[in-house]
Amino acid sequence: MSKFSWVGQVFSLEIRKHLSYRVDFWSYFLGAVGAQLAIAYFLWKSIFDFLQVEKMQGYSFSGLMLYYLLVPLLNQVIRGAKLGYISEEIYQGSLTRYLIYPVNFFAYKYTAHAAFSFYSSLQILCGLGIFALFFPWPADMSISFISVLGGIFTAFLSGYLFFAISAIFEMVAFWADNVWSLVLMVYYTINLLGGGYIPLSFFPPTLEKALYWSPFPYLLSFPLKTLLGQESLFSWLQGLGVLIFWAFVFTGLLSIVWQRGTRQYTGVGI
């Protein structure tokens, strides 16, 4: 039997767990997503009315509304369900079970992460349907069945990159008493430089070009633009190459930090 034969069982278990908390899952969809979309609506409506323009940096008003609707939904797919789960394992000593049991710690955690991402992708389809009911479909977007599939596929790859980056910073808990502020700072930085607060096309052109060689746009902006049909096949493949490169870099760093951290780890119980 393969040493990863448990993956399917854990994935199925996590899906069933999320299905048992449907109210919490969909309340986020209606609450947080609705609140963010409302703020974006009134903010950008006033800006478009003041400037008397139909487009800004290639986005129409309805195009920006679709963008801000999809930002939190894609964030759910990319970031997974829980913040601080690795540092909690270290602080509470429950990490010990993964050092004793024949289960790879990161494989187990990423499987749980991927299960939530798979479940969250359903919200994207619902969000697109709701948007079509209340807003005119933006002519500047080329969304198709292929672009949606491509965007979700890219989001899953971005989810692994995000998982590796966040795990590295959470493992600072091997040496520090509190990493919560550090992890939040990393999350806010990713949101800012990844296009979560404002599309990257609104950044100065030189900065925007430089950012696309960093990992930040591939943690939100790149999968979002893919989903919206704003990436050509060539630019998507090029971006995919950069994303995979950074995934390998941070996987290597993750392995180094893990090896050094576990050498001095002490925990009690399982």
C-alpha positions, 0 to 999 in steps of 0.5 A, a space after each residue: 500500500 502506498 504511503 500516501 494512500 490516506 490522502 483520499 480519505 483525509 480529503 473526503 473527511 475534510 469535505 464532509 466536515 465543511 459540509 457539516 458547517 454549511 451555515 458558517 461557510 455560506 454566511 461568509 459568502 453573503 456577509 463578508 463578500 456582500 460587505 466588500 462588494 458594497 464598499 467597492 460599489 460606493 467608492 468606485 461609483 463616486 470616483 467614476 462619477 467625479 472623473 466622468 469616465 467610462 473606464 479606468 486602467 482598462 476596467 469599466 465600473 461593472 468590470 471593477 465590481 466583478 473584480 471585487 466580487 471575485 477577490 474574496 472568493 478566490 482568496 478563499 480558494 487560495 488561502 484555505 480555511 484557517 490562519 495559524 494552524 501550524 504555529 498552533 501545532 508547535 505551541 501546543 505540542 500536538 506537532 509531536 503526533 506527526 513526528 511519530 505517526 507515519 504521516 507526512 506533516 505538510 502532506 496532511 496539512 496541504 490535503 486539508 487545505 486543498 479540500 477547503 479550496 475545492 469546496 470554496 470553488 463552488 462559491 465562485 460559480 454562485 458569485 458569477 451567477 449572482 453578479 449576472 442578476 444584479 449588474 450588467 455583464 462587463 463588455 471588457 471581460 472575456 469570461 468563458 467556461 475555459 477561462 473559469 476552469 483555467 482560473 480555478 486551476 491556477 488558483 489551486 497552484 497559487 494555493 500551494 505557493 501560498 501554503 508554502 509561504 505561510 508555512 515558512 513564516 508560521 514555523 518561526 514559532 520554533 524560535 519565537 513566542 508569538 508569530 501572529 503579528 508576523 503572519 498577519 503582516 505577511 497576509 496584508 502585504 500579499 493582499 496589497 502587492 497581489 492586487 487584493 485591495 486594488 488591481 495591479 494595473 492601477 500601480 505605476 507601470 514600472 512597479 507593476 512590471 517588477 511585481 510580476 517577477 515576484 511571487 505576489 501577483 501569483 497569489 491573487 492577481 494572476 489567477 483572477 485575471 485568468 478567470 476574467 479572460 484577461 490573460 492570453 495563452 502565451 501570457 498565461 503559460 509565461 505566468 504559470 512558469 514564474 508561479 511554478 518557479 516560486 513554488 519550487 523556491 519556497 518548497 526548498 526554503 520550507 524544507 530547510 526551515 522545517 529541518 532546522 526547526 524540528 531539531 530544537 523542537 520539544 513537545 509533550 503529548 500527541 
